[in-house]
Amino acid sequence: MNPHIYKNIQGWFNSGQRKLYEHQVRHCADKSHFVEVGAWKGRSSSYMSVEILNSNKTIKFDVVDTWLGSEESAHEKDLSIINNTLYEDFLENIEPVKSAINPIRTTSIEAKENTQASHTSRIRSFL
């Protein structure tokens, strides 16, 4: 079993979201495809990745973000934004579980258009 690492990663992720992620992994079919839109520094992404790895299921997990931050005041003051290292910080944070994550550095709109064009199977999205 892979231990969870999300508590060491700055970000937003509560018990309700954890229960949702656990439920989705537990009840999905093998070869499912999950998409998380908005990752920040990888707190929820790392949680989902551990759940996927521990499930022994084959689940594709795309994580979509620009890793540029937003106009929220909390983002403007964050060192990862100031130093333009948010994407690198995300990659460092997910290092222990990177085998389960496919980062896609784009906008959610572009990702949706590309996903619709290339996939016909059911995709579960998490925002």
C-alpha positions in Angstrom: 0.0 0.0 0.0 1.2 3.5 -0.9 0.9 6.0 1.9 -0.9 9.2 1.4 1.3 12.3 0.9 -1.3 15.0 0.4 -1.0 16.5 3.9 2.5 17.7 3.1 1.3 19.7 0.0 -0.2 23.2 0.3 -3.7 23.5 -1.1 -7.4 22.9 -0.7 -8.8 19.4 -0.1 -11.3 18.5 2.5 -12.8 15.3 3.9 -15.8 15.4 1.6 -13.6 15.6 -1.4 -11.5 12.7 0.0 -14.6 10.6 0.3 -15.7 11.4 -3.2 -12.3 10.4 -4.6 -12.3 7.2 -2.6 -15.8 6.3 -3.8 -15.1 7.0 -7.4 -12.0 4.8 -7.4 -13.7 2.0 -5.5 -16.7 1.9 -7.8 -15.2 2.6 -11.2 -14.6 0.0 -13.8 -11.1 -1.0 -14.7 -9.7 1.1 -17.5 -11.7 4.2 -16.4 -10.5 7.7 -17.2 -10.5 10.5 -14.6 -9.8 14.1 -15.3 -9.1 16.7 -12.5 -9.4 20.3 -13.6 -7.3 22.6 -11.5 -4.4 21.2 -9.5 -2.5 24.1 -7.9 0.4 22.3 -6.1 -1.0 18.8 -6.3 -2.7 18.2 -3.0 -5.9 16.5 -4.3 -4.0 15.1 -7.3 -1.6 13.2 -5.1 -4.5 11.9 -3.0 -6.3 10.6 -6.1 -3.1 9.1 -7.4 -2.5 7.1 -4.2 -6.1 5.8 -4.3 -5.6 4.8 -7.9 -2.2 3.0 -7.2 -3.7 1.2 -4.2 -6.7 0.0 -6.1 -4.6 -2.1 -8.5 -7.0 -0.9 -11.3 -5.9 0.6 -14.6 -7.2 4.1 -14.4 -6.0 7.0 -16.6 -5.7 10.2 -14.6 -5.3 13.4 -16.5 -4.6 16.5 -14.4 -5.4 19.8 -16.3 -4.1 23.2 -15.2 -2.2 26.1 -16.7 -0.1 26.3 -13.5 -0.1 30.0 -13.9 -2.4 30.7 -10.9 -5.3 33.1 -11.0 -6.2 36.6 -9.9 -7.2 35.4 -6.4 -5.3 37.4 -3.7 -4.0 34.2 -2.1 -2.4 33.3 -5.5 -0.8 36.7 -6.0 1.1 36.5 -2.7 2.3 32.9 -3.2 6.0 32.4 -3.8 5.4 29.8 -6.5 3.5 32.4 -8.4 6.0 35.2 -7.7 8.9 33.0 -8.7 7.0 31.4 -11.6 7.7 27.9 -10.3 4.2 26.6 -9.7 4.4 23.8 -12.3 7.8 22.8 -11.1 6.5 22.8 -7.5 3.6 20.6 -8.6 5.9 18.1 -10.3 8.1 18.0 -7.2 5.1 17.4 -4.9 3.7 14.6 -7.0 7.1 12.9 -7.6 6.3 9.8 -5.3 3.1 9.1 -7.3 3.9 10.5 -10.7 3.4 7.2 -12.4 -0.4 7.6 -11.9 -0.7 11.2 -13.1 -0.7 12.6 -16.6 -0.2 16.4 -16.2 -1.7 18.4 -19.1 -0.6 22.0 -19.1 -3.4 23.9 -20.8 -6.7 25.6 -20.1 -9.8 23.6 -19.1 -11.5 24.7 -22.3 -8.7 23.5 -24.6 -8.5 20.2 -22.6 -12.2 19.6 -23.0 -12.0 20.2 -26.7 -9.1 17.8 -27.1 -10.7 15.2 -24.9 -14.0 15.3 -26.8 -12.1 14.9 -30.1 -10.0 12.0 -29.0 -12.2 9.9 -26.6 -15.5 8.3 -26.8 -15.5 6.5 -23.5 -17.0 7.8 -20.3 -14.8 10.3 -18.4 -15.3 11.3 -14.8 -14.2 14.9 -14.2 -13.3 16.4 -10.8 -13.2 20.2 -10.3 
